[in-house]
Amino acid sequence: MSQRIILTGADVFDASGAPPAADLAVVVEGDRIVDLVATSSLPDEGDHLTIELPAGSTLLPGLIDMHVHLCDWAAPMDIAADPARLAIHATANARVTQLSGITTVRDVGSAFNIGPAVRDAVNRGAVMGSRVVAASRLICMTGGHGSELGANGTFAREANGPDDCRKAVREEIKAGVDWIKVALDGARAVPGKRVLEFTQPELDAVVDEAHRLGVQVACHIFLPETAAMAIEAGVDTVEHGLELSEENVRGLADRGIVLIPTIRLPLHIIDLGQKMLDMGDYGAQAMRHAEEALPTHAASFQRALAAGVTVAAGTDTSSFVGGIDSLVSDLEYMVELGMSPTEALLSATSVSARTLEKEGEIGTIAAGALADILVVEGQPSEDVSALNKVRLVIQDGRVVVAEPNLAPALGEALGPEVVAV
C-alpha cells in the first residue's frame, strides 16, 4: 500500500485507555500510520485514497496473541513428526490468525526451529501471516513438561544443572529466538502433580543468562510453588498460573511480572468431549487435567486482577482444540470473570505490545506506529464479541482482509492474496 490512504467513518479506539473517538480519520502511508486528523479537516483532493468505512464500525489496533504454538501441541503424529508437514501446518496457522485480525503472535514453543522460520518468511513477504515473535524449543528438565511432545529434542531442550541451563539458553539464542520459554511443571510429563521440574538455581541460571544476552523469558507455571520460583528468578511473563496464591499475585504485581492466563483453554478442552478422549491417553489426561484446573484457574485469574497484576491476553489453543484464532473467546471469558471490555481490549493490544517491548510500534493507533489496523462492526469497548465481526484487516500497511463492499473502494490497494469476509 504505497499510496496514502485515509480511513474515515469509524470510531477510533487507539488503545490508550480512552473511549473510542468519533469524527477522527486515520492516515496510512507505506507501512506506517502517519497521522490522525479530524474528519472536518480532511482534504477534498490530493494524491490519496479515502475509504469511507461503514457506519457503526470501530477501528482499533490489530490484536496480539501472547501465547500460541503455531506447530500445534495437539497436532496428529503424522503432522507433528514430519518437519515438512509441520512447517506447512504452522505457516497455515499464521495465516488463520491473521485473517481473524490477530496481526502479531508470540509463538512460545515450536519444533525444528519452525517458529523463527515462519517469522522470517512473514517478515520478508514470502508468506502471508501474522507477525511472529518467536521462541523455539522449550527448556525443561530431563523428562519435564514439553519433552513428551517430540522425540530427540525436537520440541524441548532438556537441561540439567545450572551450567547446562545456561548452555541451553545460548543454544536457543544462537538458533535465532526472540524469547526463551522455560517450563517448571506440567500436566503430563513427570508423574505427580506437585513435582517441581527445575531447582531454583537452575531456573535462576536460565533467567540470568537470557537477560544477560538481552532476551526475555516466558515461564510455564501451574502451581503456587513454581510461581514463587518464577517470581524469585525474575522471569518476564508467567504462563497459565492455574493456582496462584495471594502471596504469588502480590509478588507478580510488585515485580511487574506479566500474567498470560490462557484462561479459556480448560473450557476448550472440556467442550471437545469425546473428540478429546478419542486422542487416546494423551487426550484423556488433558481432559482430566482441564476438569481439575477449571475452578482453580478462574479463581487464580480473579485473584490476580484484584491484586493489580498486569495481564496480557494469550490463548494456548490449537487448530484442533479451540481454534488457533480463538483470542476473542479468551477476551469474552476474561470479561465474564471481571475485566471490563476496555481492559480486555488493552490486554490484547497496548499491554501486550509493552510486554514485547514494542510499545508505540504495535498495539496502538498513533502517528509513527506500524499500520496494523482492525476494523470491526460494532463497539468492542462495550462488547468484545464485536471483534468477531471483521470488516478490514491491515498489517504493515498491507490490506489482508476486506469486506466485499470495501473492495471496489480499495481498488489497487487490494492484492491477489486479500481475502473477502
C-alpha positions as CSV (number, residue, x, y, z in Angstrom):
1,M,0.0,0.0,0.0
2,S,2.3,2.8,-1.2
3,Q,-0.5,5.3,-1.9
4,R,-1.6,7.5,1.1
5,I,-4.9,6.1,2.3
6,I,-7.3,7.8,4.7
7,L,-9.7,5.6,6.7
8,T,-12.7,7.5,7.9
9,G,-16.3,6.9,9.1
10,A,-15.4,4.6,12.0
11,D,-15.0,5.3,15.7
12,V,-11.3,5.0,16.6
13,F,-10.1,3.0,19.6
14,D,-6.5,3.9,19.9
15,A,-5.7,1.5,22.9
16,S,-4.6,4.3,25.1
17,G,-7.4,3.6,27.5
18,A,-9.5,6.5,26.3
19,P,-13.0,5.8,24.9
20,P,-13.4,5.4,21.2
21,A,-13.2,8.8,19.3
22,A,-15.8,9.8,16.7
23,D,-15.0,12.1,13.8
24,L,-11.4,11.0,13.5
25,A,-9.6,9.7,10.5
26,V,-6.5,7.5,10.3
27,V,-4.0,8.3,7.6
28,V,-1.7,5.4,6.4
29,E,1.3,5.7,4.1
30,G,3.6,2.8,3.4
31,D,3.7,0.5,6.4
32,R,3.0,3.3,8.9
33,I,0.2,5.3,10.4
34,V,1.4,8.9,9.6
35,D,-1.4,10.9,11.2
36,L,-4.8,11.1,12.9
37,V,-6.9,14.0,11.8
38,A,-10.3,15.4,12.5
39,T,-12.7,14.4,9.7
40,S,-13.7,18.1,9.4
41,S,-10.1,18.8,8.3
42,L,-9.8,16.1,5.6
43,P,-8.5,17.4,2.2
44,D,-11.1,17.3,-0.6
45,E,-8.5,16.5,-3.2
46,G,-4.9,15.3,-3.5
47,D,-2.8,12.2,-4.1
48,H,-4.6,10.0,-1.6
49,L,-7.4,7.4,-1.4
50,T,-10.2,8.0,1.1
51,I,-12.0,4.9,2.3
52,E,-15.4,5.6,4.0
53,L,-15.9,2.8,6.4
54,P,-19.4,1.5,7.2
55,A,-21.3,3.4,9.8
56,G,-21.2,1.7,13.2
57,S,-17.7,0.4,12.7
58,T,-14.8,0.6,15.1
59,L,-11.2,0.9,14.0
60,L,-8.6,-0.4,16.5
61,P,-5.1,-1.8,16.5
62,G,-4.5,-5.3,15.2
63,L,-4.7,-7.8,18.0
64,I,-1.8,-9.6,19.7
65,D,-2.0,-13.2,21.0
66,M,0.8,-13.7,23.5
67,H,0.7,-17.5,23.8
68,V,0.4,-19.5,20.6
69,H,2.0,-22.7,19.3
70,L,1.9,-22.5,15.5
71,C,3.2,-26.0,15.4
72,D,0.2,-27.1,17.3
73,W,0.6,-29.1,20.6
74,A,-2.5,-31.2,19.6
75,A,-1.4,-31.9,16.0
76,P,-1.7,-35.6,14.9
77,M,1.5,-37.5,14.9
78,D,1.6,-37.7,11.1
79,I,2.0,-33.9,11.1
80,A,4.0,-33.5,14.3
81,A,6.7,-35.9,13.4
82,D,7.3,-34.7,9.9
83,P,9.3,-31.4,9.7
84,A,7.9,-30.6,6.2
85,R,4.3,-31.2,7.1
86,L,4.7,-29.4,10.4
87,A,6.2,-26.3,8.8
88,I,3.4,-26.1,6.3
89,H,0.9,-26.5,9.1
90,A,2.5,-23.8,11.2
91,T,2.6,-21.4,8.2
92,A,-1.1,-22.0,7.6
93,N,-1.9,-21.3,11.2
94,A,-0.1,-18.0,11.0
95,R,-2.4,-17.1,8.1
96,V,-5.5,-18.2,10.0
97,T,-4.7,-15.9,12.9
98,Q,-4.0,-13.0,10.6
99,L,-7.4,-13.4,8.9
100,S,-9.2,-13.1,12.3
101,G,-7.5,-9.7,13.0
102,I,-4.6,-11.0,15.1
103,T,-1.6,-9.2,13.4
104,T,1.0,-10.3,15.9
105,V,1.5,-13.7,17.7
106,R,4.1,-14.7,20.3
107,D,5.0,-18.3,19.5
108,V,6.2,-19.8,22.8
109,G,7.5,-23.2,21.6
110,S,8.0,-24.9,18.3
111,A,9.7,-28.0,16.9
112,F,12.6,-28.0,14.3
113,N,13.0,-24.2,14.8
114,I,9.9,-23.6,12.8
115,G,8.7,-20.6,14.8
116,P,11.7,-18.5,13.8
117,A,11.4,-19.8,10.3
118,V,7.8,-18.7,9.9
119,R,8.7,-15.4,11.5
120,D,11.4,-14.8,8.9
121,A,9.2,-15.9,6.0
122,V,6.4,-13.4,7.1
123,N,9.0,-10.6,7.5
124,R,10.4,-11.0,4.0
125,G,6.9,-11.2,2.5
126,A,7.3,-14.8,1.3
127,V,4.1,-15.9,3.0
128,M,1.0,-14.2,4.4
129,G,0.5,-14.5,8.1
130,S,0.6,-12.7,11.5
131,R,3.9,-11.2,12.5
132,V,5.7,-13.7,14.7
133,V,7.7,-13.1,17.9
134,A,9.3,-16.5,18.3
135,A,10.7,-18.8,20.9
136,S,11.7,-22.3,19.6
137,R,12.4,-25.2,21.9
138,L,11.0,-25.1,25.4
139,I,13.7,-25.5,28.0
140,C,12.8,-28.2,30.6
141,M,14.5,-30.7,32.9
142,T,15.0,-34.2,31.6
143,G,11.6,-35.8,31.4
144,G,10.0,-32.4,32.1
145,H,6.9,-30.8,30.6
146,G,7.4,-30.4,26.9
147,S,9.7,-33.4,26.5
148,E,6.7,-35.6,25.8
149,L,5.7,-33.6,22.7
150,G,8.6,-34.7,20.4
151,A,11.4,-37.2,20.3
152,N,15.1,-36.4,20.0
153,G,14.8,-32.9,21.5
154,T,12.7,-31.6,18.6
155,F,10.2,-29.6,20.8
156,A,12.1,-29.4,24.1
157,R,15.7,-28.8,25.1
158,E,16.2,-30.9,28.2
159,A,18.7,-29.4,30.6
160,N,20.1,-30.4,33.9
161,G,22.2,-28.3,36.3
162,P,22.8,-24.5,36.2
163,D,25.7,-24.8,33.6
164,D,23.6,-26.9,31.2
165,C,20.7,-24.5,31.6
166,R,22.9,-21.6,30.6
167,K,24.1,-23.6,27.6
168,A,20.5,-24.3,26.6
169,V,19.7,-20.6,26.6
170,R,22.8,-19.9,24.5
171,E,21.8,-22.7,22.0
172,E,18.3,-21.2,21.6
173,I,19.6,-17.7,21.1
174,K,22.1,-19.0,18.6
175,A,19.1,-20.5,16.7
176,G,17.6,-17.0,16.4
177,V,14.9,-16.8,19.0
178,D,13.3,-13.6,20.3
179,W,12.2,-15.1,23.7
180,I,13.2,-18.0,25.9
181,K,10.5,-20.4,27.1
182,V,11.1,-22.4,30.2
183,A,8.8,-24.9,32.0
184,L,8.6,-25.6,35.7
185,D,5.8,-28.1,35.9
186,G,3.2,-29.8,33.7
187,A,0.1,-32.0,33.3
188,R,1.7,-34.9,31.5
189,A,5.5,-35.2,32.0
190,V,6.8,-36.1,35.4
191,P,4.2,-38.2,37.3
192,G,2.8,-36.4,40.3
193,K,1.1,-33.1,40.1
194,R,3.2,-31.5,42.8
195,V,6.6,-32.3,41.2
196,L,8.7,-29.1,40.6
197,E,10.7,-29.7,37.5
198,F,13.6,-27.4,38.0
199,T,15.6,-26.3,41.1
200,Q,15.8,-22.7,41.9
201,P,19.5,-22.5,40.9
202,E,18.7,-24.0,37.5
203,L,15.8,-21.5,36.9
204,D,18.0,-18.6,38.1
205,A,20.6,-19.6,35.6
206,V,18.1,-19.7,32.7
207,V,16.8,-16.2,33.5
208,D,20.1,-14.7,34.3
209,E,21.7,-15.9,31.1
210,A,18.8,-14.9,28.9
211,H,18.7,-11.4,30.5
212,R,22.5,-11.1,30.2
213,L,22.1,-11.7,26.5
214,G,19.2,-9.3,26.1
215,V,16.4,-11.9,25.7
216,Q,13.2,-12.1,27.8
217,V,11.9,-15.2,29.5
218,A,8.4,-16.8,29.4
219,C,7.8,-19.3,32.2
220,H,5.2,-22.1,32.2
221,I,3.7,-22.5,35.7
222,F,0.7,-24.3,37.1
223,L,1.4,-24.4,40.8
224,P,1.9,-21.8,43.6
225,E,5.3,-23.3,44.4
226,T,6.5,-22.9,40.8
227,A,5.0,-19.4,40.6
228,A,7.1,-18.5,43.7
229,M,10.2,-19.8,41.9
230,A,9.5,-17.8,38.8
231,I,8.9,-14.6,40.8
232,E,12.2,-15.1,42.7
233,A,14.1,-15.7,39.5
234,G,12.6,-12.6,37.9
235,V,11.0,-14.0,34.7
236,D,9.3,-11.6,32.4
237,T,6.0,-13.4,31.9
238,V,4.3,-16.3,33.7
239,E,2.1,-18.5,31.5
240,H,-1.2,-20.1,32.8
241,G,-0.9,-19.7,36.5
242,L,-3.6,-22.2,37.4
243,E,-3.3,-22.0,41.2
244,L,-1.8,-18.6,42.1
245,S,-1.9,-17.8,45.8
246,E,-2.3,-14.5,47.4
247,E,1.4,-14.3,48.0
248,N,2.0,-15.2,44.3
249,V,-0.2,-12.4,43.0
250,R,1.3,-9.9,45.3
251,G,4.8,-10.9,44.1
252,L,3.8,-10.7,40.4
253,A,2.3,-7.2,41.0
254,D,5.3,-6.0,43.0
255,R,7.9,-7.3,40.5
256,G,5.9,-6.1,37.4
257,I,5.8,-9.7,36.0
258,V,3.1,-10.1,33.4
259,L,0.5,-12.9,33.6
260,I,-0.6,-14.6,30.4
261,P,-3.6,-16.5,31.7
262,T,-4.6,-18.7,28.7
263,I,-7.9,-18.6,30.6
264,R,-10.3,-20.3,28.2
265,L,-8.1,-23.3,27.4
266,P,-9.6,-25.8,30.0
267,L,-13.1,-25.0,28.7
268,H,-12.0,-25.5,25.1
269,I,-10.7,-29.0,26.1
270,I,-13.8,-29.9,28.0
271,D,-16.0,-28.6,25.1
272,L,-14.4,-31.2,22.8
273,G,-15.7,-34.0,25.0
274,Q,-15.5,-37.4,23.2
275,K,-13.2,-36.0,20.5
276,M,-10.6,-35.3,23.1
277,L,-11.0,-38.7,24.6
278,D,-10.6,-40.2,21.1
279,M,-7.0,-38.9,21.1
280,G,-6.1,-41.8,23.5
281,D,-4.2,-41.5,26.7
282,Y,-2.9,-38.0,25.8
283,G,-6.4,-36.7,25.3
284,A,-7.8,-38.4,28.3
285,Q,-5.1,-37.0,30.5
286,A,-5.6,-33.5,29.1
287,M,-9.4,-33.8,29.8
288,R,-8.8,-34.8,33.4
289,H,-6.3,-32.0,33.9
290,A,-8.7,-29.5,32.4
291,E,-11.6,-30.6,34.7
292,E,-9.3,-30.2,37.7
293,A,-7.9,-26.9,36.6
294,L,-11.2,-25.2,35.7
295,P,-12.2,-23.8,39.1
296,T,-8.8,-23.0,40.4
297,H,-7.8,-21.3,37.1
298,A,-10.7,-18.9,37.2
299,A,-10.2,-18.1,40.9
300,S,-6.5,-17.5,40.2
301,F,-7.2,-15.1,37.4
302,Q,-9.7,-13.1,39.6
303,R,-7.1,-13.1,42.4
304,A,-4.5,-11.6,40.1
305,L,-6.9,-9.0,38.8
306,A,-7.8,-7.9,42.4
307,A,-4.0,-7.6,43.2
308,G,-3.4,-5.4,40.2
309,V,-1.3,-7.9,38.2
310,T,-0.7,-6.9,34.6
311,V,-2.5,-9.2,32.3
312,A,-1.7,-9.7,28.6
313,A,-4.0,-11.9,26.5
314,G,-2.9,-15.3,25.2
315,T,-4.7,-18.5,24.2
316,D,-2.5,-21.7,24.0
317,T,-5.2,-23.1,21.7
318,S,-4.7,-25.3,18.7
319,S,-6.3,-25.7,15.3
320,F,-7.6,-29.0,16.7
321,V,-8.5,-27.7,20.2
322,G,-10.4,-24.4,20.4
323,G,-9.1,-23.0,17.2
324,I,-5.8,-21.2,16.7
325,D,-7.7,-18.0,16.1
326,S,-9.7,-18.2,19.4
327,L,-8.4,-15.0,21.0
328,V,-11.8,-13.3,21.2
329,S,-13.2,-16.2,23.2
330,D,-10.5,-15.6,25.8
331,L,-11.3,-11.9,25.9
332,E,-15.0,-12.7,26.4
333,Y,-14.2,-15.1,29.3
334,M,-11.9,-12.5,30.9
335,V,-14.8,-10.0,30.8
336,E,-17.1,-12.7,32.3
337,L,-14.5,-13.1,35.1
338,G,-14.3,-9.4,36.0
339,M,-12.3,-7.4,33.4
340,S,-14.0,-4.5,31.7
341,P,-14.3,-4.8,27.9
342,T,-11.8,-1.9,27.6
343,E,-9.3,-3.7,29.9
344,A,-9.7,-6.9,27.8
345,L,-9.0,-5.0,24.6
346,L,-5.9,-3.4,26.1
347,S,-4.7,-6.8,27.2
348,A,-4.7,-7.8,23.6
349,T,-3.2,-4.6,22.2
350,S,-1.1,-2.0,24.1
351,V,-0.4,-4.2,27.2
352,S,0.9,-7.0,25.0
353,A,2.9,-4.5,22.9
354,R,4.5,-3.1,26.1
355,T,5.3,-6.7,27.3
356,L,7.0,-7.4,23.9
357,E,9.0,-4.1,24.3
358,K,7.3,-2.9,21.1
359,E,5.3,-0.1,22.7
360,G,4.4,2.6,20.2
361,E,5.3,0.3,17.4
362,I,2.3,-2.1,17.5
363,G,-0.8,-2.4,19.6
364,T,-1.7,1.3,19.1
365,I,-3.4,3.7,16.7
366,A,-0.9,6.5,16.7
367,A,1.3,8.5,14.3
368,G,4.5,6.6,13.8
369,A,3.2,3.2,14.7
370,L,3.1,0.3,12.2
371,A,-0.2,0.3,10.3
372,D,-1.7,-2.8,12.0
373,I,-5.3,-2.0,11.8
374,L,-8.5,-3.9,12.5
375,V,-12.0,-2.6,11.6
376,V,-15.0,-4.4,13.1
377,E,-18.7,-4.0,13.1
378,G,-20.0,-2.6,16.5
379,Q,-18.3,-1.3,19.6
380,P,-15.8,-3.9,21.1
381,S,-15.1,-1.5,24.0
382,E,-18.7,-2.2,25.1
383,D,-18.9,-5.8,23.9
384,V,-15.7,-7.6,22.9
385,S,-17.8,-10.1,20.9
386,A,-17.8,-7.4,18.2
387,L,-14.3,-8.4,17.4
388,N,-15.7,-11.4,15.6
389,K,-17.3,-9.2,13.0
390,V,-14.2,-8.4,11.0
391,R,-14.6,-5.8,8.2
392,L,-11.0,-5.0,7.4
393,V,-7.5,-6.1,8.4
394,I,-4.3,-4.2,7.5
395,Q,-0.9,-5.4,8.6
396,D,2.3,-3.5,8.0
397,G,0.2,-1.1,5.8
398,R,-1.0,-4.0,3.6
399,V,-4.6,-5.0,3.3
400,V,-5.0,-8.7,4.1
401,V,-8.8,-8.9,4.7
402,A,-11.6,-6.8,3.3
403,E,-15.3,-6.9,3.3
404,P,-16.6,-7.3,-0.2
405,N,-18.3,-3.9,-0.3
406,L,-15.0,-2.3,0.6
407,A,-13.1,-4.0,-2.2
408,P,-14.1,-1.6,-5.0
409,A,-13.1,1.4,-2.9
410,L,-9.8,0.0,-2.1
411,G,-9.0,-0.6,-5.7
412,E,-5.3,-1.2,-6.3
413,A,-4.6,-1.4,-2.6
414,L,-6.0,-4.9,-2.8
415,G,-3.6,-7.6,-3.8
416,P,-4.5,-11.1,-5.1
417,E,-3.9,-12.5,-1.6
418,V,-6.6,-10.5,0.1
419,V,-9.5,-12.5,1.4
420,A,-13.0,-11.1,1.4
421,V,-15.0,-11.7,4.6
